[in-house]
C-alpha cells in the first residue's frame, strides 16, 4: 500500500520505518526543514554536537526508542547525572531513597512516610487503573503528609500545570515516578542527528521524506485519501491508500474538513499546554554543584525547571560553553508565551541572580524556543477521552502524544506509538 504520514517527529519516523519493514510504500510530509518534531535541534558553528530546542533525554528503561537505536545501529551514551530540587533557597539532591531519607526539612517519620508511599504506590505498583479517578492534589497530601506535599510537590505541580493543577489524575503522577531512572541515556551528537540518521535509513529503503512542505488539507475521494500540501508557493496533491496524521489533535481537525461534527466535538475535550525554553550559553556553569536537573519548588520564581545540559553532556561538544535551559509550560494565551525574548529573560533574572549572583557576566548569548503544544493535560478518567487510532474517515488514522496514556509524552512513547499505528495500518491492509 501507498501510505502517507503527516509529520516527521519520532512517531512519524517510527511509523514509516516499521511500515517499510512490512513492505509498504511510505511518504512522510513535514512542515519543518528537519526531522524530530518537539525534539528538533540546532547548532552553533563552533559546536560539534547539536542541541534540542527543548530539553530531552531518555531513561534507561525507555525500551522502545533504545531498541530502535540499537536496531538501526545508532550509538547511545549512558550516564548518571545529578538531580536536585530548589527548596527555600537551597539545593537538595533527592534522586534516590537514601537521599530522600536524609532530607533535613522533614522529620525522619515524614521522610520515611513519603519514601514508603512512593515505593509502594508508585515505584513498584504496576496497577495504574485504580488510580485513574483520583486527583493528585486531593490524594497526594493525604498519602505523604501535608508538610511534605506543600514543601516539595505542590509548588512543582503548580509550576508545571498552572490553572489545570486541580484536575490532574493521579495516574499522570504515577507514570512519572514509575518510569524514572537515576541513569539517563542520550543519542550521540544529539537528537537531530539521530532523527536525520533514521530519516536516511527510511530513504535508503525506498521511502520519501519531503521537508518544508506544509499539509493544508486532507480529504476523502472514493477509496483514496488526498493530501494537499504546499512547498513555498507550489501546491501539490498526493494520493494515498492510507494516511497517518501525527500532528496535535486540534491541527488534525482543522486539516480534515470531512470529519463528523460530533467526532470533532469529542476531541475538544483534549487539552494541552505550550512550552517555552530560554537557553543560556555561559562561559562557566550556572549550577556549580554539578546538578543537571533542578526542579524549582518556588511558585514566585516564574520558572518550572532549570536543566544544565552540560552537567550531563560534556561541554567540550559545545565549544566548552555551558548550556542551561530555563523551562516552563503554559497556555499559548499566557503573556509569557508571547513575551519578547528580552522580557522573558528579565522575568527570570531575579531568580537566576539569586541562584548564581553575577551570572550575566558569564553570558555568551541566549536563545528562546516556543512550542504551542508540548504537554497533554491528563484529567481523571482520561482513558475514556482518548480517541482511537482509526478515525470516522476510513483510511485516515490519528497517532499523537495524547494517545500514549497512561505514560507521559516523550520520544520513547512516540516511537512506541509509531510502532503500534504501523501494526494497525498493516493489519487493515490485509
C-alpha positions, 0 to 999 in steps of 0.5 A: 500500500501507498501510505502517507504520514503527516509529520516527521517527529519520532512517531512519524519516523517510527511509523514509516520505518516499521511500515517499510519493514512490512513492505509498504510504500511510505511518504512522510510530509513535514512542515519543518526543514528537519526531522524530530518534531518537539525534539528538533535541534540546532547548532552553533558553528563552533559546536560539534554536537547539536542541541534540542530546542527543548530539553530531552533525554531518555531513561534507561528503561525507555525500551522502545526508542533504545531498541530502535537505536540499537536496531538501526545501529545508532550509538547511545551514551549512558550516564548518571547525572545529578538531580536536585530540587530548589527548596527555600533557597537551597539545593537538595539532591533527592534522586534516590531513597537514601537521599530522600531519607536524609532530607533535613526539612522533614522529620525522619517519620515524614521522610520515611512516610513519603519514601514508603508511599512512593515505593509502594504506590508508585515505584513498584505498583504496576496497577495504574487503573485504580488510580485513574479517578483520583486527583493528585492534589486531593490524594497526594497530601493525604498519602505523604503528609501535608508538610511534605506535599506543600514543601516539595510537590505542590509548588512543582505541580503548580509550576508545571500545570498552572490553572489545570493543577486541580484536575490532574489524575493521579495516574499522570503522577504515577507514570512519572515516578514509575518510569524514572531512572537515576541513569539517563541515556542520550543519542550521540551528537544529539537528537537531530542527528539521530532523527536525520540518521533514521530519516536516511535509513527510511530513504535508503529503503525506498521511502520519501521524506519531503521537508518544508512542505506544509499539509493544508488539507486532507480529504476523502475521494472514493477509496483514496485519501488526498493530501494537499500540501504546499512547498513555498508557493507550489501546491501539490496533491498526493494520493494515498491508500492510507494516511497517518496524521501525527500532528496535535489533535486540534491541527488534525481537525482543522486539516480534515474538513470531512470529519463528523461534527460530533467526532470533532466535538469529542476531541475538544475535550483534549487539552494541552499546554505550550512550552517555552525554553530560554537557553543560556550559553555561559562561559562557566556553569550556572549550577556549580554543584554539578546538578543537571536537573533542578526542579524549582519548588518556588511558585514566585520564581516564574520558572518550572525547571532549570536543566544544565545540559552540560552537567550531563553532556560534556561541554567540550561538544559545545565549544566548552560553553555551558548550556542551561535551559530555563523551562516552563509550560503554559497556555499559548494565551499566557503573556509569557508565551508571547513575551519578547525574548528580552522580557522573558529573560528579565522575568527570570533574572531575579531568580537566576541572580539569586541562584548564581549572583553575577551570572550575566557576566558569564553570558555568551548569548541566549536563545528562546524556543516556543512550542504551542503544544508540548504537554497533554493535560491528563484529567481523571478518567482520561482513558475514556477521552482518548480517541482511537487510532482509526478515525470516522474517515476510513483510511485516515488514522490519528497517532499523537502524544495524547494517545500514549496514556497512561505514560507521559509524552516523550520520544520513547512513547512516540516511537512506541506509538509509531510502532503500534499505528504501523501494526494497525495500518498493516493489519487493515491492509490485509 
